[in-house]
Every structure is written in C-alpha cells, then in structure tokens.
Amino acid sequence: MQPSPSPAATRSLKRTALYDRHVAADARLVPFAGWEMPVQYGGIREEHMAVRTSAGIFDVSHMGQIETSGPDAEAFLQRILSNDVARMVPGGAQYSLLCREDGGVLDDLFTYRLDVDRFLTVTNAANHERDFAWMAEHAASFEVTLTDRLRDYAMLAVQGPHARTIVEGLAAQALPVRMRTAVLSIAGVPGVLVCGTGYTGEDGVELLADPGQAIEIWDAVVSAGALPAGLGARDTLRMEACFHLYGQDLSEQRNPIEAGLGWCCKEDTGFIGSEAVARARAAGTGELLAAFVLDDRGIPRPGNPVVEGGVVTSGTLSPSLGVGIGMAYVPAALAVPGARLRIDVRGKTRKATVKSKPLYSKES
C-alpha cells in the first residue's frame, strides 16, 4: 500500500464530487493519477468479495470524458480508434485502443454512441490530457467538434450479481443490456447516462451524472445495499478477469497483438497504427501477455522478472482463488495454457503455470 499523502501533496490533488462521502466512510485516501482517491474502506478483500457475491459501488469520477460531435464524427473516430466504429449503433458501446503509427498503445478506451453524430469516449485518468491533445491534433481535416467533458460528469460503477437489481429499483425504467447505453432517471436524478459496461468481470452498470447530483445517486445505491469499494478491490477484481491496466499491461512500447487485444483492432478501417498492427499480426511477436497462477506461496508484483524471459506487469493475491496471480509478457512459445514459468518474487524463485483467461469465473 502507498503511504497517506502529506498535507502539502493533498492540496495539489483533485477531488471528486464524492470526496466528503469517502471521508465520512473512513476511506483510506491515496494519490492516484493526480486525484485523491479511496483505495479501500473496510478492507480490500471484503470489498472484492462483495462485488463477486452481491454488489459494490466505485467512485471512478477521475476517469476522463471526451465528446466528439459533428457530421464527420464517425469518420474521425474510425481513423483514431482501433475498432470498427461504424458498427456501433446509437446507444451502443465499444472498447478500442488509441495507437501511434508504429502500433504502440497510447490508451485503451470505451466509447459510447450517444446519437448518430455524437459520441462520448472515456479515457484513463493519467492519459486524459494527452488523449485529448492527440485527438485534437488529428481532427483538423474532419468536420468535428471535440469537447473536454471531464468536469461535466461524475462517474460511478455499480458492479456485482445484484448490481442491476439495485439500480433498477432506483430507475424510472429498465436498464440497458450489456454494451448498450440509455439516458434514465436514477434515484430521482434525471439525465443519467447508464452504460452496461464495467471493469470487474461481473455484470453491472456505470452511471455518468452531473457532479452536483452524484451524492444523491451514491447515497441511494449504498442505502439499497451496494458496498462502497475502492481502487484496491477494483485492481484485484480486474486482475482476476485479466483486464488490462494502462501503464502496466499496456504502454507505448507494446502493440495490441503482444497484449492479446487483436480482437479489438480492425485493420481494414485504416486507423492510425493499423499497418503496424497488421504486420505484427501476420508475423507474430516475440512476446505475448500471458495470465498465470503461482504454484508456490508468494505474491507476484509488477516488475518481477520471469526467469525464462519477460516481466510481470500485474500481480496480486487473488481474494477469490486464494493464490498469487498475475499477467506477464513472456516468450510467445510460453504464452499457452499449461506452460510452466519461474518468477523471481523478491529474490525467491516461485513456480507458476500459464492459465487461460479469465483467471476467475463463476464456473471456475
């Protein structure tokens, strides 16, 4: 865990509209991507298991939002994003990557099609300003308007097997299905963008609302049974699901094929970096991102060397499985289920086995 920030450091950090609720709940607050965010409340394991068995609510208002509108909005995003934007219907959602010409990944993103010519793209907090600048740089030849909506939304994630039931009890109508969106009234708050997406491996929704009304929604969802959960549980949950974290599993030095994200790259759309991605897909890459489980005791951490070559990018003790898990870039020949690895964990060699993704599912 990181130490608590000093008073001087705290004053320089941004706070979400729910900061007072986190303080009142005795959350442990830490610096994260320029924000003061809750890493945990009662405990990471308790929060993790609440999401796996019932429902948790996360404040993810540090995430950025960029609105793209205008006659060329679809064509522009088709050029910028790796997936096939044209296939996204109004009210649809899509995961994609932002790539450099050489295929290096600048960010991974969710985009929601709000209307025929209006989209909202959610960025990772640490990359938001860079993403906006990159998009603005490439928008000159398109008839589009880019709007930074970071300060216009609070974003809450309600996740878990009971998440939809809880939010539906507060909604004026049925929630959108997975990978779809709708603008609904939630807990009496109108105009909430409800998205059937999430980052935990569980069902649920993400709610984007006016920051001035975020507290009303938070209080209602918590009163209905969702447990507040912090970034610590968000990290362990996404690792069990083998979801990527930018800055660890994704970077400008890695391309989508290495990262196992070729499925969200449609090279025939001609997105920036598509030719490099096509070459990597055709020729293969020297390393691939593999998921693993430790056979020995220990907890793998980012930066741990893999003896056979490569490095751990994400690692933790899995609350659901009770063992050390992680992801690592390893030689491509070893990135297959059943392959054996040796990982240097704090100077001790630990045996590990490559597993299929996700590492945890309800059937496992």
C-alpha positions as CSV (number, residue, x, y, z in Angstrom):
1,M,0.0,0.0,0.0
2,Q,1.1,3.6,-0.6
3,P,1.5,5.8,2.4
4,S,-1.1,8.5,3.1
5,P,-0.3,11.7,1.2
6,S,1.3,14.7,3.1
7,P,-0.9,17.7,3.6
8,A,1.1,19.7,1.0
9,A,0.7,16.9,-1.5
10,T,-3.0,16.6,-0.7
11,R,-3.6,20.2,-1.5
12,S,-2.4,19.7,-5.1
13,L,-4.6,16.7,-5.8
14,K,-8.0,17.0,-7.5
15,R,-11.0,15.6,-5.6
16,T,-14.2,14.1,-6.9
17,A,-17.7,15.3,-6.0
18,L,-17.9,12.3,-3.6
19,Y,-14.8,13.2,-1.6
20,D,-16.8,14.1,1.5
21,R,-18.6,10.7,1.3
22,H,-15.3,8.9,1.2
23,V,-14.0,10.8,4.3
24,A,-17.2,10.1,6.2
25,A,-16.9,6.4,5.4
26,D,-13.3,6.5,6.8
27,A,-11.8,5.6,3.4
28,R,-8.1,5.4,3.1
29,L,-7.3,8.1,0.5
30,V,-4.2,8.0,-1.7
31,P,-2.8,9.9,-4.7
32,F,-3.8,8.3,-8.0
33,A,-3.2,9.9,-11.4
34,G,-3.4,13.4,-9.8
35,W,-6.5,12.7,-7.8
36,E,-7.1,11.9,-4.1
37,M,-9.0,8.6,-4.4
38,P,-10.2,5.9,-1.9
39,V,-8.1,2.8,-2.1
40,Q,-10.2,1.0,0.5
41,Y,-12.9,1.4,3.1
42,G,-13.3,-1.6,5.4
43,G,-10.8,-3.7,3.5
44,I,-9.9,-4.8,0.0
45,R,-10.9,-8.4,0.5
46,E,-14.3,-7.5,2.0
47,E,-15.0,-5.1,-0.9
48,H,-13.7,-7.5,-3.5
49,M,-15.9,-10.4,-2.3
50,A,-19.0,-8.0,-2.0
51,V,-18.6,-7.4,-5.8
52,R,-18.2,-11.1,-6.5
53,T,-21.2,-12.2,-4.4
54,S,-23.6,-9.1,-4.1
55,A,-22.8,-5.6,-5.3
56,G,-20.2,-2.9,-4.8
57,I,-20.1,0.8,-5.8
58,F,-17.0,2.6,-7.0
59,D,-16.3,6.3,-7.5
60,V,-14.5,6.4,-10.8
61,S,-15.0,10.1,-11.4
62,H,-11.3,10.5,-12.0
63,M,-11.8,8.9,-15.5
64,G,-11.9,11.5,-18.3
65,Q,-14.6,12.0,-20.9
66,I,-14.2,13.5,-24.4
67,E,-17.3,14.3,-26.6
68,T,-17.0,14.1,-30.4
69,S,-19.8,15.6,-32.4
70,G,-20.4,16.8,-36.0
71,P,-21.0,15.4,-39.5
72,D,-17.6,13.7,-39.6
73,A,-17.7,12.3,-36.0
74,E,-18.0,8.7,-37.1
75,A,-15.3,9.0,-39.8
76,F,-12.9,10.8,-37.4
77,L,-13.3,8.2,-34.7
78,Q,-12.9,5.4,-37.3
79,R,-9.5,6.9,-38.1
80,I,-8.5,7.4,-34.5
81,L,-9.8,4.3,-32.8
82,S,-8.8,0.7,-33.5
83,N,-12.2,-0.9,-33.5
84,D,-14.9,-0.6,-36.2
85,V,-16.8,2.5,-35.0
86,A,-19.3,2.2,-37.9
87,R,-20.7,-1.0,-36.3
88,M,-21.7,0.9,-33.2
89,V,-25.4,1.8,-33.2
90,P,-26.8,4.8,-31.3
91,G,-27.0,3.7,-27.7
92,G,-24.1,1.3,-28.3
93,A,-20.8,0.9,-26.5
94,Q,-17.4,-0.3,-27.8
95,Y,-13.9,-1.0,-26.4
96,S,-11.0,0.1,-28.5
97,L,-7.4,1.3,-28.5
98,L,-5.7,4.6,-29.3
99,C,-2.5,3.8,-31.2
100,R,0.6,5.5,-32.6
101,E,1.6,5.0,-36.2
102,D,4.1,2.3,-35.0
103,G,1.3,0.4,-33.2
104,G,2.3,1.5,-29.7
105,V,-0.7,1.8,-27.5
106,L,-1.5,5.3,-26.2
107,D,-4.6,4.3,-24.2
108,D,-7.5,1.9,-24.0
109,L,-10.9,3.4,-24.2
110,F,-14.6,2.9,-24.0
111,T,-16.7,4.9,-26.5
112,Y,-20.5,5.3,-26.3
113,R,-22.5,6.4,-29.3
114,L,-25.0,8.9,-27.9
115,D,-26.6,9.7,-31.3
116,V,-25.9,9.4,-35.0
117,D,-23.2,12.1,-34.9
118,R,-22.4,12.4,-31.2
119,F,-20.0,10.1,-29.2
120,L,-18.6,10.1,-25.7
121,T,-15.2,8.5,-25.1
122,V,-14.0,7.6,-21.6
123,T,-10.2,7.9,-21.1
124,N,-7.9,6.7,-18.4
125,A,-7.3,9.4,-15.8
126,A,-3.5,9.6,-16.3
127,N,-3.8,9.8,-20.1
128,H,-6.8,12.2,-20.4
129,E,-4.9,15.4,-21.3
130,R,-2.6,13.6,-23.7
131,D,-5.5,11.7,-25.3
132,F,-7.4,15.0,-25.9
133,A,-4.4,16.6,-27.4
134,W,-3.8,13.6,-29.7
135,M,-7.4,13.7,-30.9
136,A,-7.3,17.4,-31.4
137,E,-4.1,17.1,-33.4
138,H,-5.7,14.7,-35.8
139,A,-9.1,16.4,-36.1
140,A,-8.0,19.2,-38.4
141,S,-9.2,17.5,-41.6
142,F,-12.6,16.5,-40.2
143,E,-15.7,18.5,-39.6
144,V,-15.9,17.6,-35.9
145,T,-16.1,19.4,-32.6
146,L,-14.1,17.9,-29.6
147,T,-15.3,18.9,-26.1
148,D,-13.4,18.0,-22.9
149,R,-16.2,16.8,-20.6
150,L,-14.1,15.8,-17.6
151,R,-15.7,18.4,-15.3
152,D,-19.2,17.7,-16.6
153,Y,-19.5,14.1,-15.3
154,A,-19.2,12.2,-12.1
155,M,-18.9,8.5,-12.9
156,L,-20.0,5.7,-10.6
157,A,-19.6,1.9,-11.2
158,V,-22.1,-0.4,-9.6
159,Q,-20.9,-3.9,-10.1
160,G,-21.8,-7.5,-9.0
161,P,-24.6,-10.1,-9.4
162,H,-27.1,-7.9,-7.5
163,A,-26.0,-4.6,-9.1
164,R,-28.7,-4.4,-11.8
165,T,-31.4,-5.3,-9.3
166,I,-30.3,-2.5,-7.0
167,V,-30.1,0.2,-9.8
168,E,-33.3,-1.0,-11.4
169,G,-35.0,-0.4,-8.1
170,L,-33.9,3.3,-8.3
171,A,-34.6,3.7,-12.1
172,A,-37.7,5.0,-13.8
173,Q,-37.4,2.2,-16.4
174,A,-35.5,-0.9,-17.4
175,L,-31.7,-0.7,-17.6
176,P,-29.8,-1.1,-20.9
177,V,-28.3,-4.6,-21.5
178,R,-24.6,-5.2,-21.6
179,M,-22.7,-3.0,-24.1
180,R,-25.7,-0.7,-24.5
181,T,-26.5,2.7,-23.0
182,A,-29.6,4.7,-22.1
183,V,-30.3,8.1,-20.5
184,L,-32.5,7.4,-17.5
185,S,-33.6,8.9,-14.2
186,I,-31.8,7.2,-11.3
187,A,-32.8,7.9,-7.7
188,G,-34.8,10.9,-8.9
189,V,-31.8,12.3,-10.8
190,P,-32.7,12.9,-14.4
191,G,-30.4,12.7,-17.4
192,V,-28.1,10.0,-16.1
193,L,-26.2,8.1,-18.8
194,V,-26.4,4.4,-17.8
195,C,-23.9,2.2,-19.5
196,G,-23.9,-1.6,-19.4
197,T,-20.1,-1.8,-19.0
198,G,-17.6,-2.3,-16.2
199,Y,-14.1,-3.4,-15.2
200,T,-14.6,-6.2,-12.7
201,G,-15.7,-9.3,-14.6
202,E,-19.1,-9.0,-13.1
203,D,-22.4,-7.7,-14.5
204,G,-23.4,-4.2,-13.6
205,V,-23.6,-0.6,-14.9
206,E,-21.6,2.6,-15.0
207,L,-23.5,5.8,-14.2
208,L,-22.4,9.2,-15.6
209,A,-24.2,12.1,-14.0
210,D,-23.9,15.8,-13.2
211,P,-21.3,16.0,-10.4
212,G,-23.7,18.2,-8.4
213,Q,-26.1,15.3,-8.1
214,A,-23.6,12.4,-7.7
215,I,-24.1,12.3,-3.9
216,E,-27.9,11.7,-4.3
217,I,-27.2,8.7,-6.5
218,W,-24.3,7.4,-4.3
219,D,-26.4,7.6,-1.2
220,A,-29.4,5.8,-2.8
221,V,-27.3,3.0,-4.2
222,V,-25.5,2.4,-0.9
223,S,-28.8,2.5,1.0
224,A,-30.1,-0.1,-1.4
225,G,-27.3,-2.5,-0.5
226,A,-24.2,-1.8,-2.5
227,L,-20.9,-1.7,-0.5
228,P,-18.5,1.2,-1.2
229,A,-15.4,-0.2,-2.8
230,G,-12.0,1.4,-3.5
231,L,-9.3,1.2,-6.1
232,G,-7.6,-1.7,-4.3
233,A,-10.6,-4.0,-4.9
234,R,-11.0,-2.6,-8.4
235,D,-7.5,-3.7,-9.1
236,T,-7.8,-7.3,-7.7
237,L,-11.1,-7.7,-9.5
238,R,-9.8,-6.7,-12.9
239,M,-6.7,-8.9,-12.5
240,E,-8.9,-12.0,-11.8
241,A,-10.8,-11.0,-15.0
242,C,-7.5,-10.4,-16.9
243,F,-8.5,-6.8,-17.8
244,H,-5.6,-4.6,-18.8
245,L,-4.3,-1.6,-16.8
246,Y,-2.7,1.1,-18.8
247,G,0.8,1.9,-17.7
248,Q,1.4,-1.7,-16.6
249,D,-0.1,-4.2,-19.1
250,L,-0.4,-1.6,-21.9
251,S,2.1,1.1,-23.0
252,E,3.5,2.8,-26.0
253,Q,6.3,0.2,-26.1
254,R,3.7,-2.6,-26.6
255,N,1.4,-3.2,-29.5
256,P,-2.1,-4.7,-29.4
257,I,-1.1,-8.1,-30.7
258,E,1.5,-8.5,-28.0
259,A,-1.1,-7.5,-25.4
260,G,-3.7,-10.0,-26.7
261,L,-6.0,-7.3,-27.9
262,G,-6.0,-8.0,-31.6
263,W,-9.7,-8.7,-31.3
264,C,-10.5,-5.0,-30.9
265,C,-8.3,-4.0,-33.9
266,K,-9.9,-3.9,-37.3
267,E,-7.1,-3.0,-39.6
268,D,-9.3,-2.6,-42.7
269,T,-10.7,0.6,-41.2
270,G,-7.4,2.3,-41.7
271,F,-7.0,3.5,-38.1
272,I,-3.7,5.2,-37.1
273,G,-1.3,2.3,-36.5
274,S,-3.3,-0.2,-38.5
275,E,-0.5,-1.1,-40.8
276,A,1.9,-1.8,-37.9
277,V,-0.7,-3.9,-36.2
278,A,-1.3,-5.8,-39.4
279,R,2.4,-6.6,-39.7
280,A,2.6,-7.8,-36.1
281,R,-0.5,-10.0,-36.6
282,A,0.9,-11.5,-39.7
283,A,4.5,-12.1,-38.4
284,G,3.8,-12.7,-34.8
285,T,5.6,-11.1,-31.9
286,G,8.5,-12.3,-29.7
287,E,6.5,-11.9,-26.5
288,L,2.8,-12.2,-25.6
289,L,0.9,-11.2,-22.4
290,A,0.1,-14.3,-20.5
291,A,-2.0,-14.9,-17.4
292,F,-0.6,-17.1,-14.7
293,V,-1.2,-18.6,-11.3
294,L,1.6,-19.3,-8.8
295,D,2.1,-22.9,-7.8
296,D,4.2,-21.8,-4.8
297,R,3.4,-19.5,-2.0
298,G,4.0,-15.8,-2.7
299,I,2.5,-12.7,-4.2
300,P,3.8,-11.6,-7.6
301,R,4.2,-7.9,-8.2
302,P,4.7,-5.7,-11.3
303,G,8.4,-5.7,-12.3
304,N,9.1,-9.2,-11.0
305,P,11.4,-10.9,-13.6
306,V,10.3,-14.0,-15.4
307,V,13.3,-16.4,-15.4
308,E,12.5,-17.7,-18.9
309,G,12.4,-14.1,-20.2
310,G,10.0,-11.3,-19.7
311,V,8.5,-9.4,-16.8
312,V,5.4,-9.4,-14.6
313,T,3.1,-6.5,-15.4
314,S,0.3,-7.1,-12.9
315,G,0.2,-9.3,-9.8
316,T,-1.7,-9.8,-6.6
317,L,-3.1,-12.3,-4.1
318,S,-6.4,-13.3,-5.6
319,P,-9.2,-13.0,-2.9
320,S,-11.4,-15.3,-4.9
321,L,-8.9,-18.1,-5.6
322,G,-6.6,-17.7,-2.6
323,V,-3.4,-17.8,-4.6
324,G,-1.0,-15.4,-6.2
325,I,-2.0,-14.5,-9.8
326,G,-0.8,-12.1,-12.4
327,M,0.0,-11.3,-16.0
328,A,3.4,-11.1,-17.6
329,Y,5.0,-10.6,-21.0
330,V,6.7,-13.9,-21.8
331,P,8.3,-15.5,-24.9
332,A,5.4,-16.3,-27.3
333,A,6.1,-20.0,-27.1
334,L,5.4,-20.0,-23.4
335,A,2.2,-17.9,-23.6
336,V,0.0,-21.0,-23.8
337,P,-2.2,-22.6,-21.0
338,G,-0.2,-25.2,-19.2
339,A,3.3,-23.7,-19.8
340,R,5.5,-23.5,-16.8
341,L,7.2,-20.3,-15.6
342,R,9.6,-19.3,-12.9
343,I,9.1,-15.9,-11.4
344,D,11.6,-14.0,-9.2
345,V,9.5,-12.7,-6.3
346,R,11.6,-10.6,-4.0
347,G,14.7,-12.7,-4.7
348,K,13.0,-16.1,-4.4
349,T,12.1,-18.2,-7.4
350,R,8.4,-19.1,-7.5
351,K,6.9,-21.7,-9.9
352,A,3.9,-20.6,-11.9
353,T,1.6,-22.1,-14.6
354,V,0.1,-20.2,-17.5
355,K,-3.7,-20.3,-17.5
356,S,-6.5,-19.4,-19.8
357,K,-8.1,-16.0,-19.4
358,P,-10.0,-15.1,-17.3
359,L,-8.3,-16.5,-14.3
360,Y,-11.6,-16.3,-12.3
361,S,-15.1,-17.0,-13.5
362,K,-18.3,-18.2,-11.8
363,E,-17.7,-21.7,-13.3
364,S,-14.1,-21.9,-12.1
